[in-house]
Amino acid sequence: MGKYLFLLLVFFTLGLAHEVKLPQDMLEVKVLMFVTEESHHRTETAITMAKSLLSSGHRVFLVLEGPAVKLVDKGHKANPAYRKKLLEVVELGGEVYACPYWGRKLRIKDLLEGVSWANPQVIFPKLADERTKVLVW
């Protein structure tokens, strides 16, 4: 229940930011989403939210972990709808990263174009930014 209230508050705040004249540096919210499921309603919700946030001018970073890493494996043919939506996130300017630990564990060698392996030098600065909101799906 608490997670849904938080999401409602995030959407309300983002919507309000476009209606009320807030300082420019407050208009851009950075959202870092950790996605762990390959085929789940939470995965679809995260991708849909990412596309919506990007369309509203916010920055979005998706980090795929666990079975979700299969979605960006060039050799994996399952879940074409999710794969297509992830590529749409990249086309809209979102950044998609795959966990290298899970990539090795799942024997993934090649990622889809526009997707990178996650590493601390990329992820930690995003976490440290005070404008970054973190969601775990």
DSSP file (Angstrom, degrees, kcal/mol; ACC not computed):
  #  RESIDUE AA STRUCTURE BP1 BP2  ACC     N-H-->O    O-->H-N    N-H-->O    O-->H-N    TCO  KAPPA ALPHA  PHI   PSI    X-CA   Y-CA   Z-CA
    1    1 A M     >        0   0    0      0, 0.0     4,-1.9     0, 0.0     5,-0.2   0.000 360.0 360.0 360.0 -42.2    0.0    0.0    0.0
    2    2 A G  H  >  +     0   0    0      1,-0.2     4,-2.2     2,-0.2     5,-0.1   0.865 360.0  54.5 -61.6 -37.2    2.8    2.4    0.9
    3    3 A K  H  > S+     0   0    0      1,-0.2     4,-2.4     2,-0.2    -1,-0.2   0.894 107.9  49.5 -64.5 -39.8    4.5    1.9   -2.5
    4    4 A Y  H  > S+     0   0    0      2,-0.2     4,-2.4     1,-0.2    -1,-0.2   0.868 109.7  50.8 -69.1 -35.9    1.3    2.8   -4.3
    5    5 A L  H  X S+     0   0    0     -4,-1.9     4,-2.4     2,-0.2    -1,-0.2   0.899 109.9  50.9 -65.9 -39.6    0.9    6.0   -2.2
    6    6 A F  H  X S+     0   0    0     -4,-2.2     4,-2.6     2,-0.2    -2,-0.2   0.932 110.9  48.1 -61.5 -45.9    4.5    6.9   -3.1
    7    7 A L  H  X S+     0   0    0     -4,-2.4     4,-2.8     1,-0.2     5,-0.2   0.906 110.7  51.2 -61.9 -41.6    3.8    6.4   -6.8
    8    8 A L  H  X S+     0   0    0     -4,-2.4     4,-2.5     1,-0.2    -1,-0.2   0.918 110.8  48.8 -60.6 -43.3    0.6    8.4   -6.6
    9    9 A L  H  X S+     0   0    0     -4,-2.4     4,-2.7     2,-0.2    -2,-0.2   0.899 110.7  50.8 -63.5 -41.5    2.6   11.2   -4.9
   10   10 A V  H  X S+     0   0    0     -4,-2.6     4,-2.7     2,-0.2     5,-0.2   0.944 113.1  44.9 -61.6 -48.4    5.3   11.0   -7.6
   11   11 A F  H  X S+     0   0    0     -4,-2.8     4,-2.6     1,-0.2    -2,-0.2   0.901 114.1  49.6 -63.4 -40.7    2.8   11.3  -10.4
   12   12 A F  H  X S+     0   0    0     -4,-2.5     4,-2.6    -5,-0.2    -1,-0.2   0.923 112.8  47.1 -62.9 -44.7    0.9   14.1   -8.6
   13   13 A T  H  X S+     0   0    0     -4,-2.7     4,-2.1     2,-0.2    -2,-0.2   0.913 113.3  47.8 -64.5 -43.5    4.2   16.0   -8.0
   14   14 A L  H  X S+     0   0    0     -4,-2.7     4,-0.8     2,-0.2    -1,-0.2   0.907 113.9  47.3 -65.1 -41.0    5.3   15.6  -11.6
   15   15 A G  H >X S+     0   0    0     -4,-2.6     4,-0.9    -5,-0.2     3,-0.7   0.907 112.5  49.4 -64.8 -41.9    1.9   16.6  -12.9
   16   16 A L  H 3X S+     0   0    0     -4,-2.6     4,-2.9     1,-0.2     3,-0.4   0.841 101.1  64.5 -65.2 -34.7    1.9   19.6  -10.6
   17   17 A A  H 3<>S+     0   0    0     -4,-2.1     5,-0.6     1,-0.2    -1,-0.2   0.801 104.6  46.0 -61.9 -28.5    5.4   20.6  -11.7
   18   18 A H  H <<5S+     0   0    0     -4,-0.8    -1,-0.2    -3,-0.7    -2,-0.2   0.717 117.0  43.3 -86.4 -21.7    4.1   21.3  -15.2
   19   19 A E  H  <5S+     0   0    0     -4,-0.9     2,-0.4    -3,-0.4    -2,-0.2   0.821 110.8  55.4 -91.3 -35.1    1.0   23.2  -14.1
   20   20 A V  T  <5S-     0   0    0     -4,-2.9     2,-1.5    -5,-0.1    -1,-0.0  -0.787  93.4-112.1-100.1 142.0    2.6   25.4  -11.4
   21   21 A K  T   5 +     0   0    0     -2,-0.4    -3,-0.1    -3,-0.0    -4,-0.1  -0.583  48.2 172.6 -77.4  92.9    5.6   27.6  -12.2
   22   22 A L      < -     0   0    0     -2,-1.5     5,-0.1    -5,-0.6    -5,-0.0  -0.619  44.8 -79.7 -94.6 158.8    8.4   25.9  -10.3
   23   23 A P    >>  -     0   0    0      0, 0.0     3,-2.0     0, 0.0     4,-0.7  -0.287  45.1-115.0 -56.0 144.7   12.0   26.8  -10.6
   24   24 A Q  H >> S+     0   0    0      1,-0.3     3,-1.1     2,-0.2     4,-0.7   0.834 113.4  58.4 -54.0 -39.1   13.6   25.3  -13.7
   25   25 A D  H 34 S+     0   0    0      1,-0.3    -1,-0.3     2,-0.2     3,-0.0   0.665 104.7  52.6 -70.4 -13.1   16.0   23.0  -11.7
   26   26 A M  H <4 S+     0   0    0     -3,-2.0    -1,-0.3     1,-0.1    -2,-0.2   0.593  93.6  72.6 -93.2 -12.4   13.0   21.4  -10.0
   27   27 A L  H << S+     0   0    0     -3,-1.1     2,-0.7    -4,-0.7    -2,-0.2   0.846  85.2  71.0 -72.5 -32.4   11.2   20.6  -13.2
   28   28 A E     <  -     0   0    0     -4,-0.7     2,-0.4    30,-0.1    30,-0.1  -0.760  64.0-175.2 -91.8 118.5   13.6   17.8  -14.2
   29   29 A V        -     0   0    0     -2,-0.7    30,-1.5    24,-0.1     2,-0.5  -0.899  15.1-145.5-107.4 139.7   13.3   14.7  -12.0
   30   30 A K  E     -ab  59 132A   0    101,-1.6   103,-3.3    -2,-0.4     2,-0.5  -0.913  14.0-164.7-104.7 130.6   15.6   11.8  -12.5
   31   31 A V  E     -ab  60 133A   0     28,-2.4    30,-2.7    -2,-0.5     2,-0.6  -0.966   6.6-166.8-121.8 121.5   14.1    8.4  -12.0
   32   32 A L  E     -ab  61 134A   0    101,-3.0   103,-2.5    -2,-0.5     2,-0.5  -0.933  13.1-169.0-106.6 116.3   16.3    5.3  -11.5
   33   33 A M  E     -ab  62 135A   0     28,-3.2    30,-3.3    -2,-0.6     2,-0.6  -0.915  13.5-155.5-112.9 129.7   14.3    2.1  -11.8
   34   34 A F  E     -ab  63 136A   0    101,-2.7   103,-3.7    -2,-0.5     2,-0.5  -0.917  14.2-167.9-100.1 120.6   15.5   -1.4  -10.9
   35   35 A V  E     +a   64   0A   0     28,-2.7    30,-3.0    -2,-0.6    33,-0.1  -0.945  15.1 169.3-114.1 126.7   13.5   -4.0  -12.8
   36   36 A T        +     0   0    0     -2,-0.5    32,-0.8    28,-0.2     2,-0.4   0.554  49.7  79.5-115.2 -11.3   14.0   -7.6  -11.7
   37   37 A E        -     0   0    0     30,-0.2     3,-0.3     1,-0.1    28,-0.0  -0.805  55.4-156.1-107.7 142.5   11.3   -9.7  -13.6
   38   38 A E  S    S+     0   0    0     -2,-0.4     2,-0.3     1,-0.3    -1,-0.1   0.886  90.6  11.4 -78.6 -41.0   11.4  -10.9  -17.2
   39   39 A S  S    S+     0   0    0     43,-0.0     2,-0.3     4,-0.0    -1,-0.3  -0.787  93.1 116.3-144.4  92.7    7.7  -11.2  -17.7
   40   40 A H  S >> S-     0   0    0     -2,-0.3     4,-1.8    -3,-0.3     3,-0.5  -0.983  71.9-109.1-156.4 155.8    5.5   -9.7  -15.0
   41   41 A H  H 3> S+     0   0    0     -2,-0.3     4,-2.4     1,-0.2     5,-0.1   0.821 118.8  59.1 -62.6 -28.2    3.0   -6.9  -14.7
   42   42 A R  H 3> S+     0   0    0      2,-0.2     4,-2.5     1,-0.2    -1,-0.2   0.866 102.7  52.8 -67.5 -34.5    5.6   -4.9  -12.7
   43   43 A T  H <> S+     0   0    0     -3,-0.5     4,-2.3     2,-0.2    -2,-0.2   0.937 111.3  45.5 -64.2 -46.6    7.9   -5.0  -15.6
   44   44 A E  H  X S+     0   0    0     -4,-1.8     4,-2.6     1,-0.2     5,-0.2   0.897 112.3  51.7 -64.1 -39.8    5.3   -3.6  -17.9
   45   45 A T  H  X S+     0   0    0     -4,-2.4     4,-2.7     2,-0.2     5,-0.2   0.926 110.2  48.9 -62.5 -44.6    4.3   -1.0  -15.3
   46   46 A A  H  X S+     0   0    0     -4,-2.5     4,-2.4     2,-0.2    -2,-0.2   0.920 113.6  45.7 -61.6 -44.9    8.0    0.1  -15.0
   47   47 A I  H  X S+     0   0    0     -4,-2.3     4,-2.3     2,-0.2    -1,-0.2   0.911 113.9  48.7 -66.9 -42.0    8.5    0.4  -18.8
   48   48 A T  H  X S+     0   0    0     -4,-2.6     4,-2.1     1,-0.2    -2,-0.2   0.918 112.8  47.9 -63.4 -43.5    5.2    2.2  -19.3
   49   49 A M  H  X S+     0   0    0     -4,-2.7     4,-2.8    -5,-0.2     5,-0.2   0.898 109.7  53.7 -63.8 -40.5    6.1    4.7  -16.5
   50   50 A A  H  X S+     0   0    0     -4,-2.4     4,-2.5     1,-0.2    -2,-0.2   0.929 109.5  47.4 -60.0 -46.2    9.5    5.2  -17.9
   51   51 A K  H  X S+     0   0    0     -4,-2.3     4,-2.2     1,-0.2    -1,-0.2   0.894 112.6  49.6 -63.1 -40.1    8.1    6.1  -21.3
   52   52 A S  H  X S+     0   0    0     -4,-2.1     4,-1.1     2,-0.2    -2,-0.2   0.927 111.9  47.5 -64.7 -45.7    5.6    8.5  -19.7
   53   53 A L  H  <>S+     0   0    0     -4,-2.8     5,-2.4     1,-0.2     3,-0.4   0.904 112.0  50.1 -63.0 -41.8    8.3   10.2  -17.7
   54   54 A L  H ><5S+     0   0    0     -4,-2.5     3,-1.6     1,-0.2    -1,-0.2   0.900 107.8  53.5 -63.5 -40.3   10.5   10.5  -20.7
   55   55 A S  H 3<5S+     0   0    0     -4,-2.2    -1,-0.2     1,-0.3    -2,-0.2   0.749 105.9  55.0 -65.5 -23.3    7.7   12.0  -22.7
   56   56 A S  T 3<5S-     0   0    0     -4,-1.1    -1,-0.3    -3,-0.4    -2,-0.2   0.383 126.2-100.1 -91.1   3.1    7.2   14.6  -19.9
   57   57 A G  T < 5S+     0   0    0     -3,-1.6    -3,-0.2     1,-0.3     2,-0.2   0.606  79.3 130.8  93.0  12.3   10.9   15.7  -20.2
   58   58 A H      < -     0   0    0     -5,-2.4     2,-0.4    -6,-0.1    -1,-0.3  -0.585  58.6-113.0 -95.6 161.2   12.3   13.8  -17.2
   59   59 A R  E     -a   30   0A   0    -30,-1.5   -28,-2.4    -2,-0.2     2,-0.4  -0.771  32.6-168.7 -94.5 138.5   15.4   11.6  -17.3
   60   60 A V  E     -a   31   0A   0     -2,-0.4    35,-2.4   -30,-0.2     2,-0.4  -0.989  11.5-172.7-132.7 136.1   15.0    7.8  -16.8
   61   61 A F  E     -ac  32  95A   0    -30,-2.7   -28,-3.2    -2,-0.4     2,-0.5  -0.993   8.3-162.7-126.7 121.9   17.5    5.1  -16.1
   62   62 A L  E     -ac  33  96A   0     33,-3.2    35,-3.2    -2,-0.4     2,-0.6  -0.911   1.4-166.9-105.2 130.0   16.4    1.5  -16.1
   63   63 A V  E     -ac  34  97A   0    -30,-3.3   -28,-2.7    -2,-0.5     2,-0.5  -0.966  10.7-152.9-116.3 115.7   18.7   -1.1  -14.5
   64   64 A L  E     +ac  35  98A   0     33,-3.3    35,-2.3    -2,-0.6     2,-0.3  -0.757  21.2 170.3 -92.1 129.6   17.7   -4.7  -15.4
   65   65 A E    >   +     0   0    0    -30,-3.0     3,-1.5    -2,-0.5     4,-0.2  -0.843  44.9   3.7-130.4 166.9   18.6   -7.3  -12.8
   66   66 A G  G >  S-     0   0    0     -2,-0.3     3,-1.9     1,-0.3     4,-0.3  -0.190 130.3 -12.1  57.5-146.6   17.8  -11.0  -12.4
   67   67 A P  G >  S+     0   0    0      0, 0.0     3,-1.6     0, 0.0     4,-0.3   0.710 124.7  77.4 -60.2 -20.2   15.7  -12.6  -15.1
   68   68 A A  G X  S+     0   0    0     -3,-1.5     3,-1.5   -32,-0.8     4,-0.3   0.754  78.1  73.2 -62.5 -22.7   14.9   -9.2  -16.5
   69   69 A V  G X  S+     0   0    0     -3,-1.9     3,-1.6     1,-0.3    -1,-0.3   0.809  82.9  69.2 -62.1 -28.5   18.4   -9.1  -18.1
   70   70 A K  G X  S+     0   0    0     -3,-1.6     3,-1.4    -4,-0.3    -1,-0.3   0.787  84.4  71.8 -59.2 -26.5   17.2  -11.7  -20.6
   71   71 A L  G <  S+     0   0    0     -3,-1.5    -1,-0.3    -4,-0.3    -2,-0.2   0.751 102.4  40.5 -63.3 -23.7   15.0   -9.0  -22.2
   72   72 A V  G <  S+     0   0    0     -3,-1.6    40,-2.1    -4,-0.3     2,-0.5   0.243  85.0 116.1-111.2  12.6   18.1   -7.2  -23.6
   73   73 A D  B X   -E  111   0B   0     -3,-1.4     3,-1.5    38,-0.2    38,-0.2  -0.724  61.1-144.9 -80.2 122.4   20.0  -10.4  -24.7
   74   74 A K  T 3  S+     0   0    0     36,-2.6    -1,-0.2    -2,-0.5    37,-0.1   0.834  99.6  51.0 -56.5 -33.0   20.3  -10.3  -28.5
   75   75 A G  T 3  S+     0   0    0     35,-0.4     2,-0.5    -3,-0.0    -1,-0.3   0.554  88.4  95.2 -84.0  -7.6   19.9  -14.1  -28.6
   76   76 A H    <   +     0   0    0     -3,-1.5    32,-0.0    -6,-0.2    -3,-0.0  -0.742  46.2 179.7 -90.7 124.5   16.7  -14.2  -26.5
   77   77 A K        +     0   0    0     -2,-0.5    -1,-0.1     6,-0.0     6,-0.1   0.518  46.0 102.6-104.1  -6.6   13.6  -14.4  -28.5
   78   78 A A  S    S+     0   0    0      1,-0.2     5,-0.1    -8,-0.1    -2,-0.0  -0.325  77.1  23.8 -74.8 160.7   10.9  -14.5  -25.8
   79   79 A N     >  +     0   0    0      1,-0.1     4,-2.1     3,-0.1     3,-0.3   0.902  63.7 172.3  55.2  52.4    8.8  -11.5  -24.7
   80   80 A P  H  > S+     0   0    0      0, 0.0     4,-2.4     0, 0.0     5,-0.2   0.819  74.8  58.7 -61.9 -29.1    9.1   -9.5  -28.0
   81   81 A A  H  > S+     0   0    0      2,-0.2     4,-2.0     1,-0.2     5,-0.1   0.927 108.4  43.8 -66.6 -43.2    6.5   -6.9  -26.7
   82   82 A Y  H  > S+     0   0    0     -3,-0.3     4,-2.4     2,-0.2    -1,-0.2   0.899 113.0  52.3 -67.4 -39.7    8.7   -6.1  -23.7
   83   83 A R  H  X S+     0   0    0     -4,-2.1     4,-2.1     1,-0.2    -2,-0.2   0.922 109.5  49.5 -61.3 -43.8   11.8   -6.0  -25.8
   84   84 A K  H  X S+     0   0    0     -4,-2.4     4,-1.7     1,-0.2    -1,-0.2   0.913 111.0  49.5 -61.6 -43.2   10.1   -3.6  -28.2
   85   85 A K  H  X S+     0   0    0     -4,-2.0     4,-1.8     1,-0.2    -1,-0.2   0.867 108.4  53.2 -66.4 -36.3    9.0   -1.3  -25.4
   86   86 A L  H  X S+     0   0    0     -4,-2.4     4,-1.8     1,-0.2    -1,-0.2   0.896 108.2  50.2 -64.4 -39.6   12.5   -1.3  -23.9
   87   87 A L  H  X S+     0   0    0     -4,-2.1     4,-2.4     1,-0.2    -1,-0.2   0.835 106.7  55.7 -67.3 -31.5   13.9   -0.2  -27.2
   88   88 A E  H  X S+     0   0    0     -4,-1.7     4,-2.0     2,-0.2    -1,-0.2   0.878 103.9  54.3 -65.5 -37.4   11.3    2.6  -27.3
   89   89 A V  H  <>S+     0   0    0     -4,-1.8     5,-2.8     2,-0.2     4,-0.3   0.924 109.8  47.0 -59.8 -44.2   12.6    3.8  -23.9
   90   90 A V  H ><5S+     0   0    0     -4,-1.8     3,-1.5     1,-0.2    -2,-0.2   0.919 110.3  52.3 -63.4 -44.0   16.1    4.0  -25.5
   91   91 A E  H 3<5S+     0   0    0     -4,-2.4    -1,-0.2     1,-0.3    -2,-0.2   0.828 106.1  54.6 -62.6 -31.9   14.7    5.8  -28.5
   92   92 A L  T 3<5S-     0   0    0     -4,-2.0    -1,-0.3    -5,-0.1    -2,-0.2   0.504 130.2 -94.6 -80.0  -4.0   13.0    8.4  -26.2
   93   93 A G  T < 5S+     0   0    0     -3,-1.5    -3,-0.2     1,-0.3   -33,-0.2   0.465  78.3 140.5 105.7   3.0   16.3    9.1  -24.5
   94   94 A G      < -     0   0    0     -5,-2.8     2,-0.5    -6,-0.2    -1,-0.3  -0.410  48.7-127.9 -74.5 155.8   16.1    6.7  -21.6
   95   95 A E  E     -c   61   0A   0    -35,-2.4   -33,-3.2    -2,-0.1     2,-0.5  -0.920  21.2-165.1-108.2 128.5   19.2    4.8  -20.5
   96   96 A V  E     -cd  62 115A   0     18,-0.6    20,-2.2    -2,-0.5     2,-0.3  -0.957   7.6-177.0-118.0 128.2   18.9    1.1  -20.1
   97   97 A Y  E     -cd  63 116A   0    -35,-3.2   -33,-3.3    -2,-0.5     2,-0.4  -0.922  14.0-147.8-124.0 148.0   21.6   -0.9  -18.2
   98   98 A A  E     -cd  64 117A   0     18,-2.4    20,-3.0    -2,-0.3   -33,-0.2  -0.938  27.3-112.2-115.7 139.1   21.9   -4.6  -17.6
   99   99 A C     >  -     0   0    0    -35,-2.3     4,-2.0    -2,-0.4     5,-0.1  -0.545  20.2-151.4 -69.2 120.8   23.5   -6.1  -14.5
  100  100 A P  H  > S+     0   0    0      0, 0.0     4,-2.5     0, 0.0     5,-0.2   0.827  93.4  59.0 -66.1 -30.7   26.8   -7.8  -15.5
  101  101 A Y  H  > S+     0   0    0      1,-0.2     4,-2.4     2,-0.2     5,-0.1   0.961 111.1  40.6 -60.2 -50.3   26.6  -10.4  -12.7
  102  102 A W  H  > S+     0   0    0      1,-0.2     4,-2.4     2,-0.2    -1,-0.2   0.827 111.0  59.0 -69.2 -30.3   23.2  -11.6  -14.0
  103  103 A G  H  <>S+     0   0    0     -4,-2.0     5,-3.3     2,-0.2     4,-0.3   0.927 110.0  42.4 -61.5 -44.5   24.5  -11.4  -17.6
  104  104 A R  H ><5S+     0   0    0     -4,-2.5     3,-1.2     3,-0.2    -2,-0.2   0.931 114.0  51.5 -65.9 -44.9   27.4  -13.8  -16.7
  105  105 A K  H 3<5S+     0   0    0     -4,-2.4    -2,-0.2     1,-0.3    -1,-0.2   0.866 115.7  41.0 -61.2 -37.0   25.0  -16.1  -14.8
  106  106 A L  T 3<5S-     0   0    0     -4,-2.4    -1,-0.3    -5,-0.1    -2,-0.2   0.372 112.9-120.3 -92.6   3.7   22.6  -16.2  -17.7
  107  107 A R  T < 5 +     0   0    0     -3,-1.2     2,-0.5    -4,-0.3    -3,-0.2   0.891  50.8 167.0  59.7  44.3   25.4  -16.5  -20.2
  108  108 A I      < +     0   0    0     -5,-3.3    -1,-0.2    -6,-0.2     3,-0.1  -0.786  12.2 168.3 -92.0 128.8   24.5  -13.4  -22.1
  109  109 A K        +     0   0    0     -2,-0.5     2,-0.4     1,-0.3    -1,-0.2   0.799  60.4  39.8-107.3 -42.6   27.1  -12.2  -24.5
  110  110 A D        -     0   0    0      3,-0.0   -36,-2.6     0, 0.0   -35,-0.4  -0.939  65.8-154.2-120.4 132.3   25.5   -9.5  -26.7
  111  111 A L  B     -E   73   0B   0     -2,-0.4   -38,-0.2   -38,-0.2     3,-0.1  -0.648  33.3 -91.9 -97.8 157.1   23.1   -6.8  -25.6
  112  112 A L    >   -     0   0    0    -40,-2.1     3,-1.9    -2,-0.2    -1,-0.1  -0.277  59.1 -82.7 -59.6 152.6   20.5   -5.1  -27.8
  113  113 A E  T 3  S+     0   0    0      1,-0.2    -1,-0.1    -3,-0.1     3,-0.1  -0.355 118.0  26.0 -60.6 134.2   21.7   -1.9  -29.4
  114  114 A G  T 3  S+     0   0    0      1,-0.3   -18,-0.6    -3,-0.1     2,-0.4   0.335  98.1 107.2  94.1  -6.5   21.5    1.1  -27.0
  115  115 A V  E <   -d   96   0A   0     -3,-1.9    -1,-0.3   -20,-0.1     2,-0.3  -0.872  49.6-167.1-107.3 138.6   21.7   -1.0  -23.9
  116  116 A S  E     -d   97   0A   0    -20,-2.2   -18,-2.4    -2,-0.4     2,-0.3  -0.814  28.3-100.8-121.3 160.6   24.9   -1.0  -21.8
  117  117 A W  E     -d   98   0A   0     -2,-0.3   -18,-0.2   -20,-0.2     2,-0.1  -0.638  44.2-119.2 -75.4 137.5   26.3   -3.1  -19.0
  118  118 A A        +     0   0    0    -20,-3.0    -1,-0.1    -2,-0.3     3,-0.0  -0.440  37.6 171.8 -73.9 150.9   25.8   -1.4  -15.6
  119  119 A N    >>  -     0   0    0     -2,-0.1     4,-2.5   -20,-0.1     3,-1.5  -0.974  45.1-106.9-154.7 158.4   28.8   -0.5  -13.5
  120  120 A P  H 3> S+     0   0    0      0, 0.0     4,-1.8     0, 0.0    -1,-0.1   0.823 115.0  61.7 -58.6 -33.3   29.4    1.5  -10.3
  121  121 A Q  H 34 S+     0   0    0      1,-0.2    -3,-0.0     2,-0.2     0, 0.0   0.765 115.0  34.2 -66.2 -23.1   31.0    4.4  -12.1
  122  122 A V  H <> S+     0   0    0     -3,-1.5     4,-0.7     2,-0.1    -1,-0.2   0.861 123.9  39.5 -94.4 -45.9   27.7    4.9  -14.0
  123  123 A I  H  X S+     0   0    0     -4,-2.5     4,-2.0     1,-0.2     3,-0.4   0.908 107.3  58.3 -77.9 -43.7   25.0    3.9  -11.4
  124  124 A F  H  X S+     0   0    0     -4,-1.8     4,-2.0    -5,-0.3    -1,-0.2   0.884 103.1  52.0 -61.7 -41.8   26.4    5.4   -8.2
  125  125 A P  H  > S+     0   0    0      0, 0.0     4,-1.0     0, 0.0    -1,-0.2   0.875 109.9  51.1 -62.0 -32.9   26.6    9.0   -9.4
  126  126 A K  H  < S+     0   0    0     -4,-0.7     3,-0.4    -3,-0.4    -2,-0.2   0.894 110.4  49.0 -68.2 -38.7   22.9    8.8  -10.5
  127  127 A L  H  < S+     0   0    0     -4,-2.0    -1,-0.2     1,-0.2    -3,-0.1   0.843 108.9  53.7 -66.5 -33.2   22.0    7.4   -7.0
  128  128 A A  H  < S+     0   0    0     -4,-2.0     2,-0.3    -5,-0.2    -1,-0.2   0.691  82.4 102.9 -78.3 -18.7   23.9   10.2   -5.3
  129  129 A D  S >< S-     0   0    0     -4,-1.0     3,-1.9    -3,-0.4   -99,-0.1  -0.490  70.5-141.1 -68.2 127.4   22.1   13.0   -7.2
  130  130 A E  T 3  S+     0   0    0      1,-0.3    -1,-0.2    -2,-0.3    -4,-0.0   0.698  99.8  59.1 -66.2 -17.8   19.5   14.5   -4.9
  131  131 A R  T 3  S+     0   0    0   -102,-0.1  -101,-1.6     2,-0.0     2,-0.4   0.533  83.9 104.4 -85.3  -4.9   17.0   14.9   -7.7
  132  132 A T  E <   -b   30   0A   0     -3,-1.9     2,-0.4    -6,-0.2  -101,-0.2  -0.636  53.9-163.3 -82.9 128.6   17.1   11.1   -8.4
  133  133 A K  E     -b   31   0A   0   -103,-3.3  -101,-3.0    -2,-0.4     2,-0.5  -0.910  11.7-145.2-106.0 138.1   14.1    9.1   -7.2
  134  134 A V  E     -b   32   0A   0     -2,-0.4     2,-0.4  -103,-0.2  -101,-0.2  -0.904  16.9-178.7-112.0 129.5   14.6    5.3   -7.0
  135  135 A L  E     -b   33   0A   0   -103,-2.5  -101,-2.7    -2,-0.5     2,-0.5  -0.975  11.2-156.5-123.6 139.8   11.9    2.8   -7.8
  136  136 A V  E      b   34   0A   0     -2,-0.4  -101,-0.2  -103,-0.2  -103,-0.1  -0.973 360.0 360.0-119.3 124.4   12.3   -1.0   -7.5
  137  137 A W              0   0    0   -103,-3.7  -102,-0.2    -2,-0.5  -100,-0.1   0.366 360.0 360.0-112.0 360.0   10.0   -3.2   -9.5
